[in-house]
Amino acid sequence: MSITGGITELDLANYLANTPGFFERHAELLASVQLTSPHGQRAVSLQERQMEMLREKIKGLEQKIMEMIRHGQENVSIAERLHRITREILLTSAPAALPEVLLRTLRHEFLIPQAALRLWGVDDSFDGLPFTQDVTPDTRAFAASLTLPYCGVNSGFEAMKWLDDPDTVLSTALIPLRAGGQDSIGLLVLASSDASRYTADMGTEFLLRIGEIASAALSRLLPND
């Protein structure tokens, strides 16, 4: 926009930006500048507008700090729960009791309504126990194919039949179990009647940690080479 004599707003802006002493020599201009407040149509001074902008910036920073604190507290809480689960597993001396101890502590610590697991390739001495019941080849292949835990709606997976009340399940997490992080040895099922508990877009890092802990503990049930 041309102001006068070919001078544009950009020319004025460049001049003021490159002449830092201008407002020192003409301080009265700063006091007379009037701007529109973002909180209404009233006019405010430049100093007032700067203060409003500073308050808004401080408020935004406070909200970010509170969010960081909340996430930090949540992470501490999760770490403490995982610690208690790991402790219970380490205190379990009988290998055959490990699956039930794992499921019980998971349900308790994370308020999981239903949980179940199946293992395959375990030592023959554990045949006949609930966690060794038959699993179809399709489900074994599905578990072996999972590189990350599956989270989402109940799509009629065979694993839902392992639960006490499968008809109430609306969302589930299916966590693959692996010996040494490689060979598939089982599948851990966490289920909820809340459709938003386990969703396809949720992070799986925490579930991966559960899978690693469970896999390491349940590897004690495998045959000794």
N, C-alpha and C positions, 0 to 999 in steps of 0.2 A: 504494500500500500504506500502510495506517495503521500508525504505529509506536506511539504512545501519546498519549492525551489529544487525539485528533483531529489530531495532527501527522503529516504524511506525509513520505515520502522527498523528494518534490519541494519541500516546505517547507524541509527541511534543506538541500537543494542550493541553493535560492534564498538562504537565509540565509548559507551559506558563500561563495557567489559575490559577495554584496553586503557581506560583512564581511571585507575583506582582512586585517585585523589579528588575526583570530581565531587563526590558527596561529602568529603571532608571540607571542601571549600564552600559547598552549598548545602549544609546540614539541614537548613530550614525546609528544603524540598522533601526530605524523607518524612518529616512530620506532617506535611500537607498531602502526601499520597494517600488516596482512599481506594480501597479494594472492596469487592463484594464478598461477604462472608459465605462460606459453603453451607452454613446452617440457617440461611435465610437470605433475604434480599437487602438487609441493612448493610450500610457501608462501614468498613472498619479501617483503622490505620494499618500501615505496612507492618508496624511492630506487633499489632494485635493479630494480624494474619499470620505472621511468622510464629507467634506463640501458639496459635491454633494448630498450625502444621506440626510444630514440635510436640504438642500434647498428643496429637493423633499418632505420631511416630512412636512416642513413648508407650502409648496404649497398645500399639501393635507389637512392640518388643516385649511388653509385659505378658501379652497373650501367648507369644512364642515361648517365653521362659516357662510359663505355667504348663504349656503343653509338653515341653521337654521334661519338666519335673514329673508330670503324670506318667509319661512313657517310661521314665527311669524307675518310678515306683512299681509300675506294672512288670517291668523286666526283673526287678529284684524279687517280686512276689513269685514269678514263674520260676526263677532260679531256685528259690527256697523250696518250692513244691517238687521240682525235679530232684533236688538234693534229698528230700525225704523219701521219694520213691526209690532212688538209688540206694539209700541206706537200708530200706526194708528188704530190697533184693539181696544186698550183701549179707544181711543178717539171716537170710533163709538158707539153711544148710542142706535141706533135702531138695534135690533137683526137681522131683516130681511135684513139689509144692509151688515152684516158681511161677507157672502160668496163673494160678489163682491169686497169688500174692500180687503179681503185677496188675492184674485186672482189678482187684479190690482197691489197691492204692490209687490207681488211675481214676477209678470212679469216685473215690473219696476226695482226692486232692483237687481234681478239676471239675467236680460236680457233673460227671458224665452219666446220663441216665442208664445207658446200656453199653456194654463192651463185651467182646468175645475174641477168641483167637483159635486158630488151628495151626498145627505143625506137621510137617512130613519129613521123612528121612531120619527120624529120631531113633534112638536105641530101642531094640526089641523089648527091653525090660519095661518100657512104658506103654506097650500095646494095651488097648482096652481103656485107657484113661480118656476123659472127655476131650482133651485137646488133641488127641490122635485120631478122632473119628474121621471116616472117609471124606475126602475132598475130591471132587471131579477133576479130571485132567484139564478141563477148560478153565476152572478157577485157579489151578496151579499155574497154568500158562499166563493167565491174566496177572497174577501176583508177580510172576517172573518178569513180565513186560513193564511193570511200573518202575519208572526211574525216579518219580516223586510220588508222595501220597496223593491218592485221589480224594477230592473234596467236592461234594455236590449232593444232588437229590438222590433219593433211593430209587434206583432204576431196576429194581427187581434182581439184584445180585444174589447169587447163591449164598453168599456169606451172611445175608440177612437172616437166613434160617438158623444160624448159630445163636441168635439172640433169643432172650426170653419172651419178648413181645414184639416181633418183627412188624406187625400190622400198624404199630404206632409210629414207626420210623419215617421221618420226612427228610432228614439230611444225614449224611454219613461221611466219615473219613476212613479210608482203607489204606493201611500202612503196611508196605511190604517188609518182611523180615528176611535178613540175609546173614549167612554165616561168613564171617570175615569180610563182610561188605560185598560179597560176590554171589555165591550160590543161594538161590531162593530156598528158604526153609519153612516159610509160613506167612500168614496174613493176620494182622491185627485190625479189628473192627471197632470203631467208636461211633455211636449212633445217638440221635436225638429226635424228639418229636417237634423240635423247633426248626422250621425250614431255613432259618437264617443262621443257625449255629455253625454249619459247615457249608461254605459256598465255593463255587468254582474260582472266584477271584480273590480268595483269602490267601495270605502268606502261608507257606508250608515249612518254613525253617524250624519252627518249634516242633511240628509233627515229625520232621526228620530226626530231631534229637531224641524224641521218644522212641522212634524206630531203632535208632542206633543203640540206645540203652537196652531196649527189650531184646534186640538181636544178640547183643553181647551176653546178656544173662541167659537167654534160652539156648544158646549154643552149648551150654552144659548138658543138655539132654541128647546131644548128638552122639553117635558111636565113637568110641576112642579108637583111633587108628593104631 
